[in-house]
Amino acid sequence: MKTIWRPGYDLTVDKIIKTALSRDPDREIVYRVTTGGDKIERYNFRIMFNRINALARALEALDVKPGDRVATLDWNTHWHYEAYFTIPMMGAVLHTINVRLSSYEIEYIMNHAEDKVVIVHRDFMKLIETVASEVKSLKAIIVVDSDYVPEKIGGIPTYHYEDLIRSYKGNYEWPRLNENDVAAMCYTSGTTGMPKGTYFTHRMIVLHALSVALFASASPLIRLGEDSTMLHVVPMFHVFSWGLPYVSALITAKQVYPNKLIPKVLLELITSERVTHTAGVPTVLYMLLTDPESLKYDLRGLVYINGGAALPKGLADLARKRGIKVVVGYGLTETSPVLTIASPPVKLLEKADTEDLVLRTGWTIPLVELQVVDPEGRPVPKDGKTMGEIIVRAPWITPEYYKDPEKTMNAWRDDWFHTGDIAVWFEDGSVLIQDRDKDVIKSGGEWISSVRLEDAISTHPGVSQVAVIAVKSRKWGERPAALIVPKPEWKGKISLEEIRRYLEEKFVSKGLMPRWWLPDLVIEVESLPLTSVGKIAKRVLREQYKNIEID
């Protein structure tokens, strides 16, 4: 048959908000502001779009052109959400910066990305003052959530966001975009060396949002839909809040933006706004459940999508006791980010123990291909036991590390992206991460999963938090050590003997764990260090305990 050419329809970010405007322009968006007192305010997509037009006209007046990078240093605010659309829709590149990085890393990132304008929450005015004069490409600073804006910060002209919105009211002539234009970029948190830049096209962002929306709405465990309320807890600087602000617009769910992430504020919003869904790392769930006032709030029916790190079974059990439905997801910064969600096919839900299945790393969402392979790149058996590296293909994986061809070549091999995550996979199509390649414990030529050990130890009644790392062993090369934050009533009572006895009784005797996996060292600690995105910082722990050596 003859191919008939027709004008193309590009998958660009503007299509997402146009869907929301067409479907439900009055859909409520709730947001918290801290200027002039802590208060909750509301608007909708119709009002938001008018503000987006004004912001685009203001950025154009500040000489932002297609391809220019516009950075954000902001919390989870409606201002940040407006930037999510405005900047890419202009043809510029949205660059979300991790506010928890050091000033040195932020200066490096902004210079590496060559940011032209930065939108800054007032909480980070001192931070941007430190780095602004060192970022040679920076021409303007825009401040949000602030009553006062100086004329300049670090010698760079400074503007008040709301003043710009008022001054540039009116329609903006949006350019026609190509779906393969770069829409957004972000940097890894720099677990090894300086942060690495990743970028994503309009097509990638739209396809990712469509796939997540399709999977989450069809899932009988998640049921994210038009009647849902999404509380955005994942930091908006962290891989675009896992794409959930875009997903929420596509399905026109009610959205809640809490500004700075304070446990009591989140608990109040969950109750007052009748939040049905939220997502975050295990640390956030832990804070919500252990806040001194947590028991005052009814959390029944809340769906918590866990990502960023493995969800310990003990923490999952605690959440379930409060009526929270927990589901695990998995992805990386480089994959923008979602690859899998632990919502099993219906046929498995009818036969299997759902509580265990939802703690797996999960099943691939639509359009993702995944394999678990040995060091030679051969798929390992789907037996739930044989470990290998997860490699993936999907239409939203970053094509390269920005300005870093060597790291790009190392990550992309044979048309597959190598994640560095060690996992097993099962005949039912699911995977279960055992560890990061750098975190797995190599003992006597065999691998011990620090994640599975943490999961087991977390179920001990006296354990509040736990991290397992490798320490040097003269005999075995490496052996597992458990760093444990005890519950208050167990302080001084957590010992190696107690933990080994518990694991022996609950796991080893039932064939759930080999005896040689049991830790050789248990250390009681006051707290565990966290990374910039809220994960337990194992690199810090390994450095702290690097001189320990056991027989």
ABEGO torsion letter per residue (X at the ends): XBBBBBBBBBBBAAAAAAAAAAABAABBBBBBBABGEBBBBBBBAAAAAAAAAAAAAAAAAAGBBBGBBBBBBBBBBAAAAAAAAAAAAAGBBBBBBBAABBAAAAAAAAAAAGBABBBBBAAAAAAAAAAAAABAABABBBBBGBABBBABBGGBBBBBAAAAAAAABEBBBBBBBBAABBABBBBBAGABEBBBBBBBBAAAAAAAAAAAAAAAAABAAAGBBAABBBBBABBAABGGGGGAAAAAAAAGBBBBBAEBBBAAAAAAAAAAAGBABBBEBAAAAAAAAABAAAAABBABGBBBBBBGBBBBAAAAAAAAAAGBBBBBBBBBAAAOABABBBBBBAAAAAABBAAAAAABAEBBBBGBBBBBBBAAGBBBBBAGABBBBBBBBBAABBABBBGBAAAAAAABBGGBBBAGBBBBBBAAGBBBBABBAAABBBBGGBBBBAAAAAAAAAABAABABBBBBBBBBAAAGBBBBBBBBBBAAABGABBAAAAAAAAAAAAAAAGABBAAABBABBBBBABBBBBAAGBBBAAAAAAAAAABBBX
